[in-house]
Each structure stands twice: as C-alpha cells, then as structure tokens.
Amino acid sequence: MLSRVKPAVGGDSAVSSSEKKRKTKSRKIPRLEDYLSQRDYLGALTLLEFQRNGGAAEENTDLWIGYCAFHLGDHKRSMEEYRSLTLRPDCPDEVWVFLGCALFFLGLYKEAEEVALKGPKSQLQNRLLFHLAHKFGDEKKLMGFHQNLEDVTEDQLSLASIHYMRSHYQEAIDIYKRILLQNREFLALNVYVALCYYKLDYYDVSQEVLAVYLQNVPDSTIALNLKACNHFRLYNGKAAEAELKNLIDISSSSFEFAKELIRHNLVVFRGGEGALQVLPPLIDVISEARLNLVIYYLRQDDVQEAYNLIKDLEPTTPQVGSPPDTDQKALLRLSHGVVPDCHGVTQNGSGSSSVTSPALVLVETPNESVCGGPVVSTKMIGLVSLHLHPYRTICRNCVRMFKLHGMDYHRTPSGTSTAPYRDVWRVGLANTAARRHTERQTSEYILKGVVNAALEYILKGVVNAALGQEIGSRDHLKIAQQFFQLVGGSASECDTIPGRQCMASCFFLLKQFEDVLIYLNSVKSYFYTDDTFNFNYAQAKAALGSYKEAEEVFLLIQSEKIKNDYVYLSWLARCYIMNQKARLAWELYLKMETSSDSFSLLQLIANDCYKMGQFYYAAKAFDVLERLDPNPEYWEGKRGACVGIFQLILAGREPRESLKEVLPMLRSTGNPQVEYIIRIMKKWAKDNRVAL
C-alpha cells in the first residue's frame, strides 16, 4: 500500500465532465422488446417490476409480468398476476384463458377448465380445452376440440404434443418436420423432433437433431436436459450428470423452471442416490417420481413398500392391449422427463428415468426324491428387469442383421409355431443391450429393457410377482402373470426385448419352461454377462434336465448376493450331482453356516446323490441329517446308501478304502440292523484282505 501511485478516490480529472455527459446520454434505456427477443424473461420481469414500482407502469405492464413469470416457469406467480387482473372491472376477457393456462401448468385442471370457459372463444382456448380433455381422458370432447383445430402453426404444434403424450411419436415427428419445411427459422422444433426420436430410442439421431438447436441456443433448459438424458442412454450416469451440471451452472439463483425435473434426473443419473430425500416430495409433481421410488424400494428388497406405493396407481400411458381381469392396471414409464413444451398449451418438463430395481423372483421346486426329500426352489430374478439403462425397440440394423441370418423376428427363433398361443403372442427380438449395438454389463438385481408404452404394466407385474413369492400368495403371482402376458402379447411390444422377457416371465410363472427357453434362447447373446438373466436361464435349463448347460451358466454368475442365495446353491448342488460331481455339491454344504437353509441343502444332497447312485456322499449327508434329527427315514436312507457303497466296492466302481468310513457311520446309529450289516462287511474285508 505504501507504494501506491494511482489515487484510490478521485482521479476523474483525466476525463472531462463533458465527455462523461456525452457517454451517459449515449446509453440506451433498456426496452421490454429487447429482453423478450433475447428470451431474457428475468430481465424483462425486472424491468416491468421497476416500472410498476416506480410509477412508470404502462397500460399492459401487469399482463406482461404474468407473461414473463409464466415463461420463467413461475406459474404460481403468473396465476396470481392474472387472478388479480380478473378482479378489475376493465379486465380483458382473454385474461381468463391466460389464467387457465397458468392453472393448467400447476396441475389444477378442473379450475383451469372452469376459468377457460369464461373467456372468449379463441384458438388458444380451444388448444387449452383440447389438452384438458386429454388430461381428463374424455375422448368425446377430445375429438370435438380436435375438429376445431386449424391448419395454423400453433394448433398443429398442439396436436403434435398430444400425439407425443399418447406415444404416437412418428405422427408427432411428421407434423414437426412439415412445419420445419415451411418455417426454417423455427429452430425450437428441432428439440421436439429430438424428443420424439429419444422416445423411439434413437438416441444418436436425437442428439444430432438437438445439436442444431443448441448451436443457436446453448442455454436452453429443455434441450440441455434432453442432451443429458441422451448421454445417460448412450454412455452412463456420470456423462449425463456432467451435462446437467452445465445447466445448473448457467442458471441463476432465481431460475425456477424445471428445478424439480433437474433434481429428479440427478437422482436417476446417480443411480438412486438421495432417492428417499428427493423423490417423495415429487410424487405428485412428476409422475415418474412415484415409479422410480417403487423401483428404489424394490432394489432395497422392501417389496411391501413398493407394493403400497403402486397398488392404486392408474395407468398414465396408453394400454398395450386388453387389460387383465384386475383393478391393478398401470404402466411404468421409466424415461427421463423430457416432455415437449409446444406453443400453445402442452405439458412441460415432467422428468423421468428409472432409478434402480430388483429382479423378479419366482419360486418353483424340482421333483421330490428318496425318503420324501425336499424340493428345490427356483428363483427367477430379473427376467423382466427394470434397469438404470432401459432400451426398447429393435433397431433397423438389427432387423437387417436378423434377416440376413434367416431369422424372422416376428416369429419364434425356429420360425415355427409350436403352440396355438404363439401365433397370437409373436416372439420378437429387440436389442436390449443396444447402446450403440454393444453389449453392456448390467447391475445385479436390476430390471432391464423397460419399454415406454408398457412400463407401468411391467412394473406392476414385477411388484406383484416379488410380493407373491415373498408371502407365498398365488393371487399376486396370477396377477403378475396376467400383466406379463398382457405386455408380451401386445402388438406394440411383442417385437421387443421387454415383450419377449415378459412372455418368458409369464411362462415361468406357469411353469412352462420349454416356452421360457424359446424366448430366452433368442436373446441370450445380449445377456452373456448379466447375472440375473443367467440365473433365470440356468434354472429354466435345469428344470428341463439340461444340467450340464445349467451348471455352466450358473458358474458364469459373479454377483455375491445371488451366489449366497439358497436357491442358487440348491440348484447348483443339484446340477453338480446330476453331472456326477457330488464332491463339489458336498463342498457347497461345508461352506454354509448352520441354518435352516443348510439343513435343506443337506436333504437335497442326500436324496439326489442317492437317486444318482453316488452313495458315498448320500451316506455322509444322511449321517449328518440323522445326527441333527433322529428321524427313522434318515436311518433308512443312510442304511441304503451304505449298502450301496458296499455294492459299488464289490463292482469295482468305488475304492475299497471307502469301507473304512462306512463302518463308523453305521456304528453311530443304535439300530439292531447295524451289527448284521457290519458283520457282512467285515467278513468280506477279511476274505479280500482289506484293512479296516
């Protein structure tokens, strides 16, 4: 500070007062039109409030304040401004329609309809009522307002947005492209086209179309959010989060538009992190928040909470076919909130995306064996899985590839119909691993390949199946089977991976494992490293007696959670035994801690080894069972196994040294038959010089 040369204050002598006055005069007073042309609604709102508070307000200042607040996404403020205007005696009649638009975006649809009808008939009123009819599901009114639409840009954009919300994405694209040809300067239409391609799972195409708009408007909230969603589908959550952070960084603290959407999608991109803090308040704001919360509960194995959250959910997307005979009809939409905000009145920014999810688990048991032995549960995990990376329809390149290989993707892989129902439920093949047509490692216990048009039905099926298995409810399992059949048999989903998975799940519940394999065999190349798929596929193989193939698939599983599951252990033990590897099955038991599951596995090993003539390990298992539970059946099983070992020794198929272990096992039982059996064995050993 001691070396300062330039004075801290003053120093104006270098600039003459006349020059300062000239510069001051040359500054332009900001105009409202300038702010609006630059889409700077915050600046426009600030100017309008300054004019109103400073007493310099013009005639339509209050109307413009409502307009700017609306476009900033502050629909509550917009509603308040318009409502205050309606209280004035000189209020323009069209304000009622503006108020209806604000109420519409606040979700107050009944109130929006009431106030909109107070306004004069106009194109805007018709568009608003058109969207309200869609919200109310009133098809008659919807068609009436549809007939009133004119061939003008605003009406056609409104019609396109209705097509979008009804999942008629190609129809929406056709309208947008037609308008774009006539109005090249309407760059925002590229966002709408990109949204439709996103919904059709053409993420690369969506990104290319979106880039045209972002080159001109790099700070667009909707466009940047869509870009983040595309990155999520094409790459991963980290790449998507980076894009979304760019949006957060350029947003001001007063920026309100799509805040809930951003918070929701951040949870999605982070794999469900913070779901319990963020999603519950958004349940009634963003429809997908409820669905993603259901998936989060499923992944946490809280099936009852998931069921409570979804049981009364009504479908919000078009039905995929005739609904099942149940009041539980809802489709899960696990996409990211990227809803077009067309000119006129349309939905604006409801975020969505799958967060997490567990796998579907179905229970089935193999045949009983000797001594009324136990049956092995089959657990179907994630045949229809909700995944953080859902994919949908079969891509054109894949269709071309399948046709080159002689596969009709509308039929079964063999090209034949082996059952009457298969002609109705066409088997389709879609690229569920289709992130740029590459296979992707999937997370364990996560449902994958969820489709836009049937997602809620799939989730309802998953939740009912999981709950039915957990509490042993046949009713819930039947409902799940109906939902899976509904999706898999629909014309829109039968040619997709989720549709095929749904049919596999349906047949798994019906215990028709041959049909399960027909569907799973056609898609297994896309799931080579997917633990949940391999678990289900191996069980279906084992249930049909293909134990060698089942063993190979079971051993591909890396998930510790699955590998520690009793169902996995019991099926793998059975495969080992059926493949003459009883020692490996016995080692599985030795690694387990004492529990009811270990006791059940011991019963399985004892019975299956006995049935397969592997009497040495059958005897060991029955011996342990008898020590734990002095049931006469266990003695009978041990006696038969010990005699079986002796027979194998006589036939030269078992080492003579095994006789040394048989005698102590027999002596551990106080049955009078023991001495007779031991005497015969000892006599043979003496005659054949076998040291005991």
C-alpha positions in Angstrom: 0.0 0.0 0.0 2.9 2.3 0.7 4.0 2.1 -3.0 0.6 3.2 -4.4 1.0 5.7 -7.3 -2.6 6.0 -8.5 -5.1 7.6 -6.1 -7.8 5.4 -4.7 -10.5 8.1 -5.0 -11.0 11.0 -7.3 -8.8 10.8 -10.3 -11.6 12.0 -12.6 -9.6 14.9 -13.9 -8.3 12.8 -16.8 -11.9 12.5 -18.1 -13.7 15.7 -18.8 -17.1 16.2 -17.4 -18.4 17.0 -20.9 -17.2 13.6 -22.2 -18.9 11.8 -19.2 -22.2 13.5 -20.0 -21.8 12.5 -23.7 -21.3 8.8 -22.7 -24.2 8.9 -20.3 -26.5 10.3 -23.0 -25.3 7.6 -25.4 -26.5 4.8 -23.2 -29.8 3.3 -24.3 -32.6 2.8 -21.8 -33.4 -1.0 -21.9 -36.6 -1.8 -23.7 -39.0 -4.6 -23.0 -39.0 -5.8 -26.6 -35.2 -6.2 -26.4 -35.4 -8.5 -23.4 -38.2 -10.6 -25.0 -36.4 -11.0 -28.3 -33.4 -12.4 -26.4 -35.7 -14.7 -24.3 -34.4 -12.9 -21.2 -37.6 -13.1 -19.2 -35.9 -12.5 -15.9 -34.5 -9.2 -17.3 -37.9 -8.3 -18.7 -39.6 -9.1 -15.4 -37.1 -7.0 -13.5 -37.7 -4.0 -15.9 -41.5 -4.4 -15.6 -41.4 -4.5 -11.8 -39.2 -1.5 -11.7 -41.6 0.4 -13.9 -44.6 -0.6 -11.8 -43.0 0.2 -8.5 -41.6 3.4 -9.9 -44.9 4.6 -11.0 -43.9 4.5 -14.7 -46.0 1.4 -15.5 -47.7 1.2 -18.9 -51.2 0.0 -19.6 -50.3 -3.7 -20.1 -47.5 -3.9 -17.5 -49.4 -6.4 -15.3 -50.2 -8.6 -18.3 -46.6 -8.7 -19.4 -45.5 -9.5 -15.8 -47.8 -12.5 -15.9 -46.4 -13.5 -19.3 -42.8 -13.3 -18.2 -43.5 -15.2 -15.0 -45.2 -17.9 -17.0 -42.2 -18.3 -19.3 -39.8 -18.4 -16.4 -41.7 -21.4 -15.1 -43.1 -19.5 -12.1 -46.6 -20.5 -12.9 -47.8 -19.6 -9.4 -46.7 -16.0 -9.7 -48.3 -15.9 -13.2 -51.5 -17.3 -11.8 -51.5 -14.6 -9.1 -51.0 -11.8 -11.6 -53.7 -13.0 -13.9 -56.1 -13.6 -11.0 -55.6 -10.1 -9.7 -56.3 -8.8 -13.2 -59.6 -10.7 -13.3 -60.8 -8.7 -10.2 -60.6 -5.4 -12.1 -63.8 -4.2 -13.9 -61.8 -3.4 -17.1 -60.1 -6.8 -17.2 -59.7 -8.0 -20.8 -61.7 -11.2 -21.5 -58.8 -13.2 -22.8 -57.1 -13.0 -19.3 -59.4 -15.8 -18.2 -57.8 -18.0 -20.8 -54.3 -16.9 -19.7 -55.2 -17.7 -16.1 -56.4 -21.2 -17.3 -53.0 -21.8 -18.9 -51.3 -21.0 -15.6 -53.6 -23.2 -13.7 -53.1 -26.0 -16.2 -49.3 -25.9 -15.6 -49.9 -26.0 -11.9 -51.9 -29.2 -12.3 -55.2 -27.6 -11.3 -57.1 -29.0 -14.3 -60.7 -28.6 -13.0 -60.1 -25.0 -12.1 -58.3 -24.4 -15.4 -61.3 -25.7 -17.3 -63.7 -23.5 -15.3 -61.9 -20.3 -15.9 -61.0 -21.1 -19.5 -64.7 -21.4 -20.3 -65.3 -17.8 -19.0 -63.0 -16.4 -21.7 -64.0 -15.8 -25.3 -63.7 -18.5 -27.9 -60.3 -18.5 -29.5 -57.7 -20.8 -30.8 -55.8 -20.6 -27.5 -58.9 -21.6 -25.6 -59.6 -24.5 -27.9 -56.0 -25.7 -27.5 -56.2 -25.4 -23.7 -59.5 -27.3 -23.6 -58.1 -29.9 -26.1 -55.3 -30.6 -23.6 -57.6 -30.7 -20.7 -59.8 -33.2 -22.4 -56.7 -35.4 -22.8 -55.9 -35.0 -19.1 -59.5 -36.0 -18.2 -59.4 -38.9 -20.6 -62.6 -37.6 -22.2 -62.3 -39.0 -25.8 -65.5 -37.5 -27.0 -64.5 -33.9 -26.0 -61.0 -34.6 -27.2 -62.3 -35.4 -30.7 -64.6 -32.4 -30.7 -61.8 -29.9 -29.9 -59.6 -31.8 -32.4 -62.0 -31.0 -35.1 -61.8 -27.3 -34.2 -58.1 -27.2 -34.8 -57.0 -25.2 -37.8 -54.1 -25.6 -40.1 -52.0 -23.0 -38.3 -48.7 -23.4 -36.6 -49.9 -23.1 -33.0 -52.8 -25.6 -33.5 -50.6 -28.1 -35.3 -47.9 -27.9 -32.6 -50.6 -28.5 -30.0 -51.8 -31.5 -32.0 -48.3 -32.8 -32.2 -47.8 -32.6 -28.5 -51.0 -34.6 -27.9 -49.6 -37.2 -30.3 -46.4 -37.2 -28.2 -48.2 -37.7 -24.9 -50.2 -40.5 -26.4 -46.9 -42.2 -27.5 -47.7 -41.6 -31.2 -44.1 -40.3 -31.8 -43.9 -40.9 -35.5 -47.1 -38.8 -36.1 -45.7 -36.0 -34.0 -42.4 -36.1 -36.0 -44.3 -35.9 -39.2 -46.1 -32.7 -38.1 -42.9 -31.1 -36.7 -41.0 -31.8 -39.9 -43.8 -30.4 -42.1 -43.8 -27.2 -40.1 -40.0 -27.0 -40.2 -40.0 -27.2 -44.0 -42.3 -24.2 -44.1 -40.6 -22.3 -41.3 -36.8 -22.9 -41.2 -36.4 -20.2 -38.6 -38.5 -22.3 -36.0 -35.3 -23.8 -34.5 -37.1 -25.0 -31.4 -39.0 -27.6 -33.4 -35.7 -29.5 -33.6 -36.0 -30.0 -29.8 -39.4 -31.5 -30.3 -38.2 -33.8 -33.1 -35.2 -34.8 -30.9 -37.6 -35.6 -28.0 -39.6 -37.9 -30.3 -36.5 -39.7 -31.5 -35.4 -40.1 -27.9 -38.7 -41.7 -27.1 -38.2 -44.1 -30.1 -34.8 -45.0 -28.6 -32.9 -43.4 -31.5 -30.6 -41.6 -29.1 -27.9 -40.9 -31.7 -30.4 -39.4 -34.1 -31.9 -37.4 -31.2 -28.5 -36.0 -30.3 -27.8 -35.0 -33.9 -31.1 -33.1 -34.3 -30.7 -31.5 -30.9 -27.3 -30.2 -31.8 -28.9 -27.9 -34.4 -30.8 -26.1 -31.8 -28.1 -26.0 -29.1 -25.7 -24.3 -31.6 -28.1 -21.3 -31.6 -29.5 -21.5 -28.1 -26.8 -23.2 -25.9 -28.6 -22.4 -22.6 -31.9 -24.0 -23.3 -33.2 -25.9 -20.2 -35.3 -28.4 -22.1 -32.5 -29.0 -24.7 -29.7 -29.4 -22.2 -31.9 -31.8 -20.1 -32.6 -33.9 -23.2 -28.9 -33.9 -24.1 -28.2 -35.2 -20.6 -30.8 -37.9 -21.0 -29.3 -38.9 -24.3 -25.9 -39.2 -22.7 -27.4 -41.3 -20.0 -28.7 -43.8 -22.5 -25.7 -43.7 -24.8 -23.0 -43.6 -22.1 -23.6 -43.6 -18.4 -24.9 -41.6 -15.5 -21.6 -39.7 -15.0 -21.7 -38.3 -18.5 -25.3 -37.4 -18.1 -24.7 -35.7 -14.8 -21.9 -33.6 -16.3 -24.3 -32.3 -18.9 -26.9 -31.5 -16.3 -24.3 -29.7 -14.2 -23.7 -27.4 -17.1 -27.3 -26.4 -17.0 -27.2 -25.8 -13.2 -24.1 -23.7 -13.6 -25.6 -21.3 -16.2 -28.8 -21.0 -14.3 -29.4 -18.1 -11.9 -30.5 -18.5 -8.3 -33.9 -17.2 -9.2 -34.3 -19.7 -12.0 -37.4 -21.8 -11.3 -38.3 -23.6 -14.5 -37.7 -27.3 -14.4 -36.0 -27.3 -11.0 -37.9 -30.4 -9.9 -37.0 -32.0 -13.2 -33.3 -31.4 -12.6 -33.4 -32.7 -9.1 -35.3 -35.8 -10.2 -32.9 -36.6 -13.0 -29.9 -36.1 -10.9 -31.1 -38.8 -8.6 -31.6 -41.0 -11.7 -28.1 -40.3 -13.1 -26.6 -41.0 -9.7 -28.1 -44.5 -9.6 -30.7 -43.7 -7.0 -28.5 -41.7 -4.6 -30.7 -39.5 -2.4 -33.9 -41.1 -3.7 -35.6 -41.0 -0.3 -34.9 -37.3 0.1 -35.8 -36.1 -3.4 -38.4 -38.4 -4.8 -41.2 -38.5 -2.1 -42.0 -34.7 -2.4 -42.0 -35.0 -6.2 -44.6 -37.9 -6.3 -47.4 -35.5 -7.1 -45.3 -33.2 -9.2 -43.5 -35.6 -11.6 -45.4 -38.8 -12.3 -42.2 -40.8 -12.9 -41.0 -40.0 -9.4 -43.5 -42.5 -7.9 -42.5 -45.2 -10.3 -38.8 -44.6 -9.7 -39.4 -44.7 -5.9 -41.1 -48.0 -6.4 -38.1 -49.3 -8.2 -35.8 -47.9 -5.4 -37.8 -49.8 -2.8 -37.6 -53.0 -4.9 -33.8 -52.7 -5.1 -33.7 -52.3 -1.3 -35.8 -55.5 -1.1 -38.6 -53.6 0.5 -41.3 -55.2 -1.6 -44.2 -54.3 0.7 -43.4 -50.5 0.5 -43.1 -50.8 -3.3 -46.5 -52.6 -3.4 -48.1 -50.0 -1.2 -46.9 -47.2 -3.5 -48.0 -48.7 -6.8 -51.1 -50.8 -5.9 -53.6 -47.9 -6.6 -51.6 -46.4 -9.5 -53.8 -45.8 -12.5 -52.2 -46.1 -16.0 -50.8 -42.8 -17.4 -49.7 -44.2 -20.8 -51.7 -46.0 -23.4 -52.8 -49.5 -22.6 -50.9 -52.2 -24.5 -53.8 -54.4 -25.0 -56.9 -55.6 -23.3 -56.3 -55.2 -19.5 -56.3 -58.2 -17.3 -59.2 -59.0 -15.0 -58.0 -57.0 -12.2 -58.2 -53.4 -11.0 -54.4 -53.2 -10.9 -53.7 -51.6 -14.3 -50.8 -49.3 -14.5 -47.8 -48.9 -16.8 -44.4 -47.8 -15.6 -42.8 -45.0 -17.5 -39.1 -45.1 -16.8 -37.9 -42.5 -19.1 -36.3 -39.1 -18.3 -38.6 -36.1 -18.0 -38.4 -34.6 -21.4 -41.9 -33.6 -22.4 -42.2 -31.0 -25.2 -43.4 -27.6 -24.3 -45.1 -26.8 -27.6 -46.5 -23.4 -28.5 -50.0 -23.0 -27.1 -50.7 -25.4 -24.3 -48.8 -28.6 -23.7 -47.2 -30.4 -20.9 -43.9 -29.0 -19.8 -41.0 -30.9 -18.3 -42.0 -33.9 -16.3 -38.8 -35.8 -15.5 -38.5 -39.4 -15.6 -36.0 -42.2 -15.5 -35.5 -45.5 -13.9 -33.6 -45.3 -10.7 -32.9 -48.8 -9.6 -34.6 -52.0 -9.3 -34.5 -55.5 -8.0 -35.1 -58.6 -10.0 -38.2 -60.5 -10.4 -38.0 -63.6 -8.3 -40.3 -66.6 -8.9 -40.3 -69.8 -6.9 -40.6 -73.3 -8.4 -39.4 -76.6 -7.0 -37.9 -79.7 -8.6 -39.2 -83.2 -8.1 -39.0 -84.9 -4.7 -36.6 -87.8 -4.3 -36.0 -90.6 -1.9 -37.5 -90.5 1.6 -39.9 -87.8 0.6 -37.0 -85.4 0.2 -37.2 -81.6 -0.1 -37.9 -79.8 -3.3 -35.6 -77.0 -4.7 -36.9 -73.6 -5.1 -36.4 -71.9 -8.4 -36.0 -68.1 -8.1 -36.5 -66.2 -11.3 -34.6 -62.9 -10.9 -35.0 -60.1 -13.4 -36.4 -61.9 -16.4 -38.3 -58.7 -16.9 -35.9 -56.2 -15.3 -36.1 -52.6 -14.5 -32.6 -51.3 -15.3 -30.9 -48.0 -15.0 -30.4 -48.3 -18.7 -33.7 -49.2 -20.3 -33.8 -50.0 -24.0 -36.6 -50.6 -26.3 -37.4 -51.4 -29.8 -35.5 -53.5 -32.2 -33.3 -51.2 -34.3 -33.3 -51.3 -38.1 -29.8 -52.5 -38.3 -30.6 -55.4 -36.0 -33.6 -56.3 -38.1 -31.5 -56.3 -41.2 -28.9 -58.5 -39.4 -31.5 -61.0 -38.3 -33.0 -61.3 -41.8 -29.5 -61.9 -43.2 -29.2 -64.7 -40.8 -32.5 -66.2 -41.9 -34.4 -65.2 -38.7 -37.9 -63.9 -38.9 -38.1 -61.6 -36.0 -41.9 -61.7 -35.9 -41.8 -65.4 -35.2 -40.2 -67.9 -32.9 -36.4 -68.3 -33.4 -37.1 -71.6 -35.2 -39.6 -70.0 -37.5 -42.3 -72.4 -36.3 -45.2 -72.1 -34.0 -45.2 -74.9 -31.5 -48.2 -73.9 -29.6 -51.5 -72.2 -30.5 -50.9 -69.1 -28.5 -47.5 -68.4 -30.1 -49.2 -67.1 -33.3 -51.0 -64.6 -31.1 -48.1 -63.5 -29.0 -45.5 -63.1 -31.6 -41.9 -63.5 -30.5 -39.8 -60.5 -31.3 -36.2 -59.8 -30.9 -35.1 -56.3 -29.8 -31.7 -55.0 -29.0 -31.9 -54.5 -25.3 -28.2 -54.1 -24.9 -28.4 -51.6 -27.6 -26.2 -48.8 -26.5 -24.7 -48.4 -30.0 -25.4 -52.1 -30.5 -22.9 -53.2 -27.9 -23.4 -55.5 -25.0 -23.2 -53.8 -21.7 -22.5 -55.3 -18.2 -25.6 -54.9 -16.1 -26.1 -54.4 -12.5 -27.3 -57.2 -10.3 -31.0 -57.4 -9.3 -31.9 -54.7 -11.7 -34.7 -55.0 -14.2 -33.6 -54.2 -17.7 -35.1 -53.4 -21.1 -38.1 -51.5 -20.0 -40.3 -50.2 -22.8 -42.0 -46.8 -22.9 -45.5 -48.0 -23.8 -45.8 -50.8 -21.3 -43.5 -49.9 -18.5 -46.2 -49.4 -15.8 -47.7 -52.8 -16.6 -44.3 -54.4 -16.4 -43.6 -52.8 -13.0 -47.0 -53.9 -11.7 -46.1 -57.4 -12.8 -42.7 -57.3 -11.2 -44.0 -55.9 -7.9 -46.9 -58.5 -7.7 -44.5 -61.3 -8.6 -42.0 -60.2 -6.0 -44.7 -59.9 -3.3 -46.3 -63.1 -4.3 -43.1 -65.0 -3.9 -42.2 -63.3 -0.6 -45.6 -64.0 1.1 -46.5 -67.1 -0.9 -49.6 -65.6 -2.5 -50.9 -67.3 -5.5 -53.2 -64.4 -6.2 -50.4 -62.0 -6.6 -48.5 -64.4 -8.8 -51.6 -64.8 -11.0 -51.9 -61.0 -11.3 -48.2 -60.8 -12.3 -48.6 -63.5 -14.9 -51.6 -61.6 -16.4 -49.6 -58.4 -16.6 -46.7 -60.1 -18.3 -48.9 -61.8 -20.7 -50.7 -58.5 -21.5 -47.4 -56.8 -22.4 -45.7 -59.7 -24.1 -48.8 -60.4 -26.2 -49.4 -56.8 -27.3 -48.7 -55.8 -30.9 -46.5 -52.9 -29.9 -44.3 -54.9 -27.5 -44.1 -58.4 -29.0 -41.2 -57.4 -31.1 -39.1 -56.0 -28.3 -36.8 -57.5 -25.7 -39.1 -56.5 -22.8 -42.0 -58.1 -24.6 -40.1 -61.3 -25.0 -38.9 -61.1 -21.4 -42.5 -60.6 -20.3 -43.6 -63.7 -22.1 -40.7 -65.7 -20.6 -41.8 -64.4 -17.2 -45.4 -65.4 -17.9 -44.4 -68.9 -18.9 -42.1 -69.2 -15.9 -45.0 -68.4 -13.6 -47.0 -71.0 -15.5 -44.0 -73.5 -15.1 -43.9 -74.0 -18.9 -40.1 -74.0 -19.0 -39.9 -75.1 -22.6 -41.6 -71.9 -23.7 -39.4 -69.9 -21.3 -36.3 -71.2 -23.1 -37.8 -70.4 -26.6 -37.9 -66.7 -25.6 -34.7 -66.6 -23.6 -32.6 -68.5 -26.1 -33.2 -65.9 -28.8 -31.8 -63.1 -26.6 -29.1 -64.8 -24.5 -26.3 -63.4 -26.7 -27.1 -59.9 -25.4 -27.0 -61.0 -21.7 -23.9 -63.1 -21.6 -22.5 -61.2 -18.6 -25.9 -60.4 -17.0 -26.1 -62.3 -13.7 -29.8 -62.0 -13.3 -30.5 -63.3 -16.8 -28.1 -66.1 -16.4 -29.6 -67.1 -13.1 -33.1 -67.4 -14.6 -31.8 -69.0 -17.8 -29.9 -71.6 -15.8 -32.9 -72.5 -13.7 -35.0 -73.0 -16.8 -32.4 -75.2 -18.3 -32.1 -77.2 -15.1 -35.9 -77.5 -14.7 -35.9 -79.3 -18.1 -33.0 -81.6 -17.2 -30.2 -79.9 -19.1 -27.9 -80.0 -16.1 -24.6 -79.7 -17.9 -25.6 -76.5 -19.7 -27.3 -75.2 -16.5 -24.1 -75.8 -14.5 -22.0 -73.8 -17.0 -24.4 -70.9 -16.9 -24.7 -70.9 -13.1 -20.9 -70.7 -12.9 -20.9 -67.5 -15.0 -22.7 -65.6 -12.3 -20.5 -63.2 -10.4 -22.9 -61.5 -8.0 -22.2 -62.4 -4.4 -25.8 -61.7 -3.5 -27.1 -64.3 -5.9 -24.3 -66.8 -5.1 -25.2 -66.7 -1.5 -28.9 -67.2 -2.2 -30.2 -70.6 -1.2 -32.0 -71.1 -4.5 -28.7 -70.6 -6.3 -26.9 -73.0 -4.0 -29.5 -75.7 -4.2 -29.8 -75.6 -8.0 -26.0 -75.6 -8.4 -25.7 -78.5 -6.0 -28.3 -80.4 -8.0 -26.5 -79.7 -11.2 -23.2 -81.0 -9.7 -24.9 -84.2 -8.5 -26.7 -84.8 -11.8 -23.3 -84.3 -13.6 -21.6 -86.8 -11.3 -19.8 -84.2 -9.3 -21.2 -84.9 -5.9 -18.0 -83.9 -4.1 -18.5 -80.3 -5.3 -22.1 -80.3 -4.0 -20.8 -81.5 -0.7 -18.3 -78.7 -0.6 -21.1 -76.2 -1.1 -22.7 -77.5 2.1 -19.5 -77.4 4.1 -19.1 -73.7 3.3 -22.5 -72.9 4.6 -23.2 -71.8 8.2 -25.6 -73.9 10.2 -29.2 -72.8 9.4 -32.5 -74.0 8.0 -31.1 -73.5 4.5 -28.0 -75.6 5.2 -30.3 -78.4 6.6 -32.5 -78.2 3.4 -29.4 -78.3 1.2 -28.2 -81.4 3.1 -31.6 -83.1 2.5 -31.2 -82.2 -1.2 -27.7 -83.7 -1.4 -28.7 -86.8 0.4 -31.7 -87.5 -1.8 -30.2 -86.5 -5.1 -27.0 -88.4 -4.5 -29.0 -91.5 -3.5 -31.1 -91.2 -6.7 -28.0 -90.8 -8.9 -26.1 -93.7 -7.3 -23.5 -91.5 -5.7 -23.9 -93.4 -2.4 -20.7 -92.2 -0.6 -21.9 -88.6 -0.3 -25.5 -89.7 0.1 -24.4 -91.7 3.2 -22.4 -88.7 4.6 -25.4 -86.5 4.1 -27.9 -88.9 5.7 -25.5 -89.5 8.6 -25.4 -85.7 9.4 -29.1 -85.5 9.0 -29.7 -88.4 11.4 -27.4 -86.7 14.0 -29.3 -83.4 13.7 -32.8 -85.1 13.6 -33.3 -88.7 14.6 -35.9 -89.3 12.0 -36.3 -93.1 11.1 -36.3 -92.0 7.4 -32.8 -90.7 7.7 -31.6 -94.1 9.1 -33.3 -95.9 6.2 -31.6 -93.5 3.7 -28.2 -94.0 5.4 -28.6 -97.7 5.5 -29.4 -97.9 1.8 -26.5 -95.6 0.9 -24.0 -97.6 3.0 -25.2 -100.8 1.3 -25.0 -99.0 -2.0 -21.3 -98.1 -1.3 -20.6 -101.7 -0.5 -22.2 -102.8 -3.8 -20.1 -100.3 -5.7 -16.9 -101.6 -4.0 -17.9 -105.1 -5.0 -18.4 -104.0 -8.5 -15.0 -102.2 -8.5 -16.5 -98.8 -9.0 -15.6 -97.4 -5.6 -12.3 -97.5 -3.8 -12.1 -100.3 -1.1 -10.7 -97.7 1.4 -14.2 -96.1 1.4 -15.3 -99.1 3.6 -13.3 -97.6 6.5 -15.6 -94.6 6.5 -18.8 -96.6 6.2 -18.4 -98.6 9.4 -18.1 -95.5 11.7 -21.2 -94.0 10.1 -23.1 -97.3 10.7 -21.9 -97.6 14.3 -23.3 -94.1 15.1 -26.8 -95.5 14.9 -28.2 -97.7 17.6 -30.4 -99.7 15.3 -30.2 -103.5 15.7 -29.7 -103.9 11.9 -26.3 -102.2 12.2 -24.4 -105.2 13.6 -25.7 -107.6 10.9 -24.6 -105.2 8.1 -21.2 -104.6 9.7 -20.6 -108.3 10.2 -21.2 -109.0 6.5 -18.9 -106.1 5.5 -16.1 -107.2 7.9 -16.3 -110.8 6.6 -15.9 -109.6 3.0 -13.0 -107.3 4.0 -11.2 -110.2 5.8 -11.7 -112.5 2.8 -10.3 -109.9 0.4 -7.6 -108.7 2.8 -8.9 -105.1 3.2 -7.6 -103.5 6.3 -10.4 -101.8 8.4 
